[in-house]
Amino acid sequence: MKVGVLGSGDVAKVLASGFVKNGHEVRLGTRSPAKLTEWSSINRAVVVGTFTEAAQFGDLIVLAVKGTAARDALELAGESNVAGKPVIDATNPIVDAPPVNGVLKFFTDLDESLMERLQKTFPDAHLVKAFNSVGNACMVNPRFQGGKPTMFICGNSEAAKATVREILDQFGWETADMGKAEAARAIEPLCMLWCIPGFLRNDWVHAFKLLA
Ligand SMILES: NC(=O)c1ccc[n+]([C@@H]2O[C@H](COP(=O)([O-])OP(=O)(O)OC[C@H]3O[C@@H](n4cnc5c(N)ncnc54)[C@H](OP(=O)(O)O)[C@@H]3O)[C@@H](O)[C@H]2O)c1
């Protein structure tokens, strides 16, 4: 697929190179392409440009920016450039404040997730929550003694979720589809839970698995 990754942080870089590794064509978008010059020299297959260029290029979009900037980043990408496309939403609504006893603070509440806010603002984009509740080091083809980890996803478009499920399959994950956009109210806080062992014990290598 042609993939447009919005973001220049660790998540954007890891997912961009993960898509290349799994045979996709990738453009990465940022407000400041120059800051990725060194990274680009190592990751030559990823074309770095603006948010708009990445969004125009992608048939699949990945939103991997700071939660507080997610709406601005999609606006810079251009509403028409994300319309009708699956948008993997890896963001979390984390405030700019330190965690308390290892627990991050969110700017949303349990009755409205960040993804729902973004979906309302960009009604024609097919947002799918994924990759938000695992650290970037474990996102692409992770290996755990406990077997394949589970990625919890949700979104209003069944077709977009089917696309994301195929990607997750390639990236070594089993998928648990939790339904429509409202389920992001439950999936986004998994990020808080995932981070607690990291902040308390510097343990950042784990993932969730749904047992049946
Ligand atoms: N770090 C992880 O392991 C991890 C794991 C799961 C989920 N997440 C989530 O994934 C997202 C990305 O995390 P990250 O750690 O890779 O990076 P980050 O530091 O949270 O975000 C960096 C990105 O945010 C963009 N940004 C910041 N302010 C902006 C603004 N005013 N307008 C537009 N864009 C702006 C930056 O754009 P420029 O490129 O233009 O500077 C950059 O691309 C976050 O929502 C985070 O909660 C992170």
The ligand as a Gaussian input file, in Angstrom:
#p B3LYP/6-31G(d) Opt

LIG

0 1
 N        6.163000       6.977000      22.342000
 C        5.543000       5.807000      22.306000
 O        6.153000       4.737000      22.448000
 C        4.058000       5.768000      22.059000
 C        3.386000       4.536000      22.087000
 C        2.019000       4.488000      21.741000
 C        1.358000       5.661000      21.411000
 N        2.029000       6.853000      21.437000
 C        1.315000       8.071000      21.011000
 O        1.745000       8.334000      19.687000
 C        1.798000       9.742000      19.461000
 C        3.221000      10.110000      18.989000
 O        4.123000       9.866000      20.038000
 P        5.700000      10.127000      19.877000
 O        6.288000       9.815000      21.195000
 O        6.198000       9.451000      18.661000
 O        5.801000      11.668000      19.523000
 P        5.344000      12.999000      20.286000
 O        6.529000      13.661000      20.850000
 O        4.193000      12.714000      21.201000
 O        4.783000      13.859000      19.063000
 C        5.648000      14.395000      18.125000
 C        4.847000      14.803000      16.934000
 O        3.807000      15.727000      17.291000
 C        3.787000      16.765000      16.336000
 N        3.340000      18.031000      16.892000
 C        3.653000      18.563000      18.110000
 N        3.065000      19.774000      18.226000
 C        2.407000      20.001000      17.059000
 C        1.591000      21.066000      16.581000
 N        1.354000      22.154000      17.308000
 N        1.034000      20.947000      15.344000
 C        1.255000      19.844000      14.586000
 N        2.028000      18.800000      14.985000
 C        2.581000      18.888000      16.207000
 C        5.235000      16.901000      15.893000
 O        5.198000      17.490000      14.630000
 P        6.512000      17.950000      13.857000
 O        7.004000      16.704000      13.190000
 O        6.011000      18.942000      12.899000
 O        7.458000      18.486000      14.894000
 C        5.716000      15.468000      15.887000
 O        5.458000      14.881000      14.631000
 C        1.389000      10.395000      20.777000
 O        0.019000      10.749000      20.696000
 C        1.622000       9.317000      21.821000
 O        0.762000       9.424000      22.942000
 C        3.350000       6.928000      21.768000

